[in-house]
């Protein structure tokens, strides 16, 4: 048995959560190769340049979903904010350690310093 189904479950869960809560959320917001495992067209751009999920929040829906989940909105977030969501899963509860690569750390730094992008870290789950 491999870990791949478990590893792809986290992005799929978050993708499906937003698909039910954000009206204009589509498979195109799932910006990783794992989306093809869920029956969507393959993501063809270089993954190293993207987070797992990417969303331009032109209507405030993502901000509302995050606020409802207990995330305090950043006053800088606007209708031109792009959210770059890097999903990290564990084999157990959220308190379990997770692996973050240097490339992922570099992406958070890049996105947090890019104008109009969100680079905060949030915990979602139990």
C-alpha positions as CSV (number, residue, x, y, z in Angstrom):
1,X,0.0,0.0,0.0
2,X,1.4,3.4,-0.9
3,X,0.8,6.8,0.8
4,X,-0.2,8.5,-2.5
5,X,-4.0,8.2,-2.0
6,X,-3.6,9.7,1.5
7,X,-1.3,12.5,0.3
8,X,-3.8,13.5,-2.5
9,X,-6.8,13.3,-0.1
10,X,-5.9,16.6,1.6
11,X,-5.9,18.9,-1.5
12,X,-9.1,17.1,-2.7
13,X,-10.9,17.7,0.6
14,X,-10.0,21.4,0.6
15,X,-10.8,21.7,-3.2
16,X,-14.3,20.2,-2.5
17,X,-14.9,22.3,0.5
18,X,-14.3,25.5,-1.5
19,X,-16.3,24.1,-4.5
20,X,-19.4,24.0,-2.2
21,X,-18.7,27.5,-0.7
22,X,-17.3,29.6,-3.5
23,X,-19.6,30.2,-6.4
24,X,-16.9,30.6,-9.1
25,X,-14.6,27.9,-7.8
26,X,-13.6,25.5,-10.6
27,X,-11.1,22.7,-11.3
28,X,-8.8,25.5,-12.7
29,X,-8.2,26.7,-9.1
30,X,-6.6,23.3,-8.3
31,X,-3.1,24.1,-9.6
32,X,-1.3,20.8,-9.1
33,X,-1.0,17.5,-10.9
34,X,-3.1,15.8,-8.3
35,X,-6.3,17.2,-9.8
36,X,-6.2,14.7,-12.6
37,X,-6.4,11.9,-10.0
38,X,-9.9,13.4,-9.2
39,X,-11.0,13.2,-12.8
40,X,-10.2,16.8,-13.8
41,X,-8.0,17.8,-16.8
42,X,-4.3,17.6,-16.0
43,X,-2.5,20.7,-14.7
44,X,0.2,21.5,-17.3
45,X,2.1,24.5,-15.9
46,X,5.3,23.9,-13.8
47,X,4.0,23.0,-10.3
48,X,7.0,24.7,-8.6
49,X,5.5,28.1,-9.7
50,X,2.1,27.4,-8.0
51,X,0.5,26.5,-4.8
52,X,-1.9,23.5,-4.6
53,X,-4.9,25.8,-5.0
54,X,-4.9,29.3,-6.4
55,X,-7.9,31.7,-6.3
56,X,-8.4,35.4,-7.3
57,X,-11.0,36.6,-4.8
58,X,-12.8,39.2,-6.9
59,X,-16.1,39.0,-4.9
60,X,-15.0,38.4,-1.3
61,X,-16.2,34.9,-1.2
62,X,-12.9,33.4,-0.1
63,X,-12.5,36.0,2.6
64,X,-16.0,35.1,3.9
65,X,-15.2,31.4,3.9
66,X,-12.0,32.0,5.8
67,X,-13.7,34.4,8.3
68,X,-16.4,31.7,8.9
69,X,-13.6,29.2,9.6
70,X,-12.2,31.5,12.3
71,X,-9.5,33.2,10.3
72,X,-9.2,36.9,11.0
73,X,-9.3,38.8,7.7
74,X,-6.3,40.9,6.9
75,X,-7.2,44.5,6.2
76,X,-5.0,44.4,3.1
77,X,-7.2,41.7,1.5
78,X,-9.3,43.1,-1.3
79,X,-11.1,42.1,-4.5
80,X,-7.7,41.9,-6.2
81,X,-6.2,39.5,-3.6
82,X,-5.0,36.1,-5.0
83,X,-5.0,33.4,-2.4
84,X,-2.2,30.8,-2.8
85,X,-3.2,27.7,-0.8
86,X,-0.5,25.1,-0.1
87,X,-2.2,22.2,1.5
88,X,-0.3,20.1,4.0
89,X,-1.8,16.9,5.4
90,X,-0.7,14.6,8.2
91,X,-1.3,10.9,8.7
92,X,-3.2,11.7,11.9
93,X,-4.6,14.8,13.7
94,X,-3.5,18.3,12.9
95,X,-1.0,18.2,15.9
96,X,1.0,15.6,14.0
97,X,4.3,17.0,12.4
98,X,4.2,17.7,8.7
99,X,6.9,18.1,6.1
100,X,7.4,21.4,4.3
101,X,10.0,21.6,1.6
102,X,12.4,24.6,1.1
103,X,10.6,25.3,-2.2
104,X,7.3,25.6,-0.2
105,X,8.8,27.9,2.3
106,X,10.2,30.0,-0.5
107,X,6.8,30.2,-2.1
108,X,5.2,31.5,1.1
109,X,7.8,34.2,1.3
110,X,7.4,35.1,-2.3
111,X,3.6,35.2,-2.2
112,X,3.6,37.1,1.1
113,X,5.8,39.8,-0.4
114,X,4.0,40.0,-3.8
115,X,1.4,42.8,-4.0
116,X,-2.1,41.5,-4.0
117,X,-1.3,38.0,-2.7
118,X,-2.0,36.3,0.6
119,X,1.0,34.5,2.2
120,X,-0.4,33.8,5.7
121,X,-0.5,30.3,7.3
122,X,-3.7,28.8,8.7
123,X,-4.7,25.5,10.3
124,X,-7.9,24.0,9.0
125,X,-9.3,20.9,10.7
126,X,-9.4,19.1,14.0
